[in-house]
Amino acid sequence: MSKRSEIARRAARDLPDGAYVNLGAGLPTLVADHLTDDKEIQFHSENGLLGIAPAVDDANHYGLMNANIQRVSLLQGGSVFKHSDAFVMIRGGHIDYALLGAYQVSEAGDLANWSTGDTSRAPSVGGAMDLAVGAREVWVLMEHCTRTGAPRIVESCTLPLTAARCVSRIYTDKAVIEVRANGLVVTELIGTDFAALQALTAAPLREGF
């Protein structure tokens, strides 16, 4: 299993039965592929889908796309609706969990996920700002470091913020980390030890396992 798929699988395990969950672009869309049969989760996309099933590899499957513009199917009872209605659900507080990717997360739970500061690429806000303040909880799924080895978890974000103090949990390829009032608390280590994890993180961590 790839590193990204393992992050998605780990987050899927923690989603409670009956939850309504938005899957943001990038890594979070993989979560739909790792749902177990003992849970009924309604996956939502801001382009107007509810009840998303795993992605399908079928050139003849048209019309239904997730946030990654990948073909998907719907669970029995799933629905398709207007883009504006998808945002009514978000802004109305009907989404339990927003699973989002990120470029940076601060120790206070600030989220930066819409711009890398690279002026050669168009930034992509999408629905993240609405989700960050409209969902009941925001979980971030991301690789612990950038491709160049720079920490993504920092004391203060240096990239433009999506929203302040909105993230409650972080899933990476190295750990599961809770954002609490007393700072960042590591609840699970994945293939590393605490000292090594701290060396890869630009914000102080506390042990919570």
C-alpha positions as CSV (number, residue, x, y, z in Angstrom):
1,M,0.0,0.0,0.0
2,S,1.4,3.4,-0.9
3,K,2.2,6.0,1.7
4,R,-0.7,8.2,0.7
5,S,-3.2,5.3,0.7
6,E,-2.0,4.3,4.2
7,I,-2.7,7.8,5.5
8,A,-6.2,7.6,3.9
9,R,-6.8,4.2,5.4
10,R,-5.9,5.4,8.9
11,A,-8.2,8.4,8.7
12,A,-11.1,6.2,7.4
13,R,-10.7,3.9,10.4
14,D,-11.5,6.8,12.8
15,L,-14.6,8.1,11.1
16,P,-17.7,7.2,13.2
17,D,-20.6,5.3,11.8
18,G,-23.3,7.6,10.4
19,A,-21.0,10.6,9.7
20,Y,-21.4,13.1,6.9
21,V,-17.9,13.7,5.5
22,N,-16.6,16.1,2.9
23,L,-13.6,14.7,1.0
24,G,-11.3,17.5,-0.2
25,A,-9.1,17.4,-3.3
26,G,-5.9,15.5,-3.3
27,L,-5.1,12.8,-0.7
28,P,-8.5,12.9,1.1
29,T,-10.4,11.6,-1.9
30,L,-8.6,8.2,-1.3
31,V,-10.6,7.8,2.0
32,A,-13.6,6.6,0.1
33,D,-11.6,3.6,-1.1
34,H,-10.9,2.4,2.5
35,L,-14.3,2.4,4.1
36,T,-15.1,-0.9,5.8
37,D,-18.4,-2.7,5.6
38,D,-19.3,-2.1,9.2
39,K,-19.8,1.6,8.8
40,E,-22.3,3.7,6.8
41,I,-20.6,7.0,5.9
42,Q,-22.0,9.6,3.6
43,F,-19.2,11.1,1.6
44,H,-19.9,14.6,0.2
45,S,-18.3,16.7,-2.5
46,E,-18.8,20.4,-3.0
47,N,-19.5,19.8,-6.7
48,G,-22.8,18.3,-5.8
49,L,-22.6,14.7,-4.7
50,L,-23.6,12.9,-1.6
51,G,-23.0,9.2,-1.1
52,I,-19.8,8.9,-3.0
53,A,-18.5,5.3,-3.5
54,P,-14.9,4.4,-4.4
55,A,-13.4,5.7,-7.6
56,V,-14.0,3.7,-10.7
57,D,-11.6,2.9,-13.6
58,D,-14.1,2.8,-16.4
59,A,-13.8,5.0,-19.5
60,N,-17.6,4.5,-20.1
61,H,-18.5,5.9,-16.7
62,Y,-19.6,9.5,-17.3
63,G,-20.8,12.4,-15.3
64,L,-19.9,11.7,-11.7
65,M,-16.6,13.2,-10.5
66,N,-15.0,13.7,-7.1
67,A,-12.9,16.8,-6.1
68,N,-10.0,15.3,-8.0
69,I,-12.0,15.1,-11.2
70,Q,-11.9,11.3,-11.0
71,R,-14.8,9.1,-12.0
72,V,-16.7,7.9,-9.0
73,S,-19.9,5.9,-8.4
74,L,-22.6,6.5,-5.9
75,L,-23.9,4.2,-3.1
76,Q,-27.5,3.1,-3.2
77,G,-29.5,6.1,-2.1
78,G,-26.8,8.6,-3.1
79,S,-27.8,11.9,-4.7
80,V,-26.7,14.5,-7.2
81,F,-27.6,18.2,-6.8
82,K,-26.6,21.7,-7.6
83,H,-23.2,23.1,-6.7
84,S,-24.9,25.8,-4.7
85,D,-26.9,23.3,-2.6
86,A,-23.6,21.5,-1.7
87,F,-22.4,24.8,-0.2
88,V,-25.8,25.2,1.6
89,M,-25.0,21.9,3.3
90,I,-21.5,23.2,4.3
91,R,-22.5,26.6,5.4
92,G,-25.6,25.3,7.2
93,G,-23.4,23.1,9.5
94,H,-24.6,19.8,8.1
95,I,-21.1,18.4,7.5
96,D,-19.6,16.5,10.4
97,Y,-16.0,16.2,9.2
98,A,-14.1,18.0,6.5
99,L,-11.0,16.0,5.4
100,L,-8.6,18.4,3.7
101,G,-5.1,18.4,2.4
102,A,-2.7,21.1,3.4
103,Y,0.6,22.7,2.6
104,Q,1.1,23.8,6.3
105,V,-0.7,23.4,9.6
106,S,0.4,25.5,12.6
107,E,0.5,24.4,16.3
108,A,-2.6,26.4,16.9
109,G,-4.5,24.6,14.1
110,D,-4.2,27.3,11.5
111,L,-4.6,25.9,8.0
112,A,-2.8,26.9,4.8
113,N,-3.9,24.9,1.8
114,W,-4.8,27.2,-1.1
115,S,-1.5,28.7,-2.2
116,T,2.2,27.8,-2.1
117,G,3.2,31.3,-3.0
118,D,4.4,30.1,-6.4
119,T,3.3,32.9,-8.7
120,S,3.8,30.6,-11.8
121,R,0.8,28.5,-10.7
122,A,-2.7,29.6,-10.2
123,P,-3.9,29.3,-6.6
124,S,-6.8,27.0,-5.9
125,V,-9.1,28.0,-3.1
126,G,-12.0,25.7,-4.0
127,G,-14.4,25.2,-1.1
128,A,-11.7,24.9,1.6
129,M,-12.5,28.2,3.3
130,D,-16.2,27.4,3.6
131,L,-15.4,23.9,4.9
132,A,-12.8,25.1,7.4
133,V,-15.4,27.2,9.2
134,G,-18.6,25.3,8.3
135,A,-17.7,21.7,9.2
136,R,-18.0,20.5,12.8
137,E,-14.4,19.2,12.7
138,V,-11.5,19.6,10.2
139,W,-9.0,16.8,9.8
140,V,-5.9,17.3,7.7
141,L,-4.4,14.5,5.7
142,M,-0.9,15.1,4.3
143,E,2.6,13.8,4.1
144,H,4.6,14.9,7.1
145,C,7.3,16.8,5.1
146,T,7.5,18.4,1.6
147,R,9.3,16.7,-1.3
148,T,12.4,18.7,-0.2
149,G,12.2,17.6,3.4
150,A,10.7,20.8,4.9
151,P,8.3,20.3,7.8
152,R,4.6,20.9,7.0
153,I,3.7,21.2,10.7
154,V,5.0,24.5,11.9
155,E,4.8,27.0,14.8
156,S,3.2,29.6,12.5
157,C,2.2,29.3,8.9
158,T,4.3,31.2,6.4
159,L,1.9,30.6,3.5
160,P,-1.4,32.4,3.1
161,L,-4.0,31.1,5.5
162,T,-7.2,29.3,4.5
163,A,-8.6,29.7,8.0
164,A,-7.3,30.2,11.6
165,R,-7.6,27.7,14.4
166,C,-9.8,25.3,12.5
167,V,-7.8,22.0,12.4
168,S,-8.5,19.5,15.2
169,R,-6.5,16.5,13.9
170,I,-3.6,15.8,11.6
171,Y,-2.9,12.5,9.8
172,T,0.5,12.0,8.2
173,D,2.7,9.1,7.1
174,K,4.5,9.5,10.4
175,A,1.9,10.0,13.1
176,V,-1.6,11.0,14.2
177,I,-1.6,14.3,16.0
178,E,-4.4,16.1,17.9
179,V,-4.5,19.9,18.0
180,R,-5.4,20.7,21.5
181,A,-5.5,23.8,23.7
182,N,-2.2,22.8,25.2
183,G,-0.5,22.3,21.9
184,L,0.1,19.4,19.5
185,V,-0.4,15.9,21.1
186,V,0.9,12.8,19.3
187,T,-1.6,10.0,19.8
188,E,0.0,7.5,17.4
189,L,3.4,7.0,15.9
190,I,3.8,5.3,12.5
191,G,7.1,3.7,11.7
192,T,9.2,6.1,13.7
193,D,9.9,7.1,17.3
194,F,9.0,10.3,19.1
195,A,12.5,11.9,18.9
196,A,12.7,11.3,15.1
197,L,9.2,12.7,14.7
198,Q,10.0,15.8,16.6
199,A,13.1,16.3,14.4
200,L,10.8,16.4,11.3
201,T,8.3,18.8,12.9
202,A,8.9,22.6,13.2
203,A,6.6,22.9,16.3
204,P,6.8,21.4,19.8
205,L,5.0,18.0,20.2
206,R,3.7,16.3,23.3
207,E,3.4,12.6,23.9
208,G,-0.1,11.3,24.2
209,F,0.1,7.6,23.6
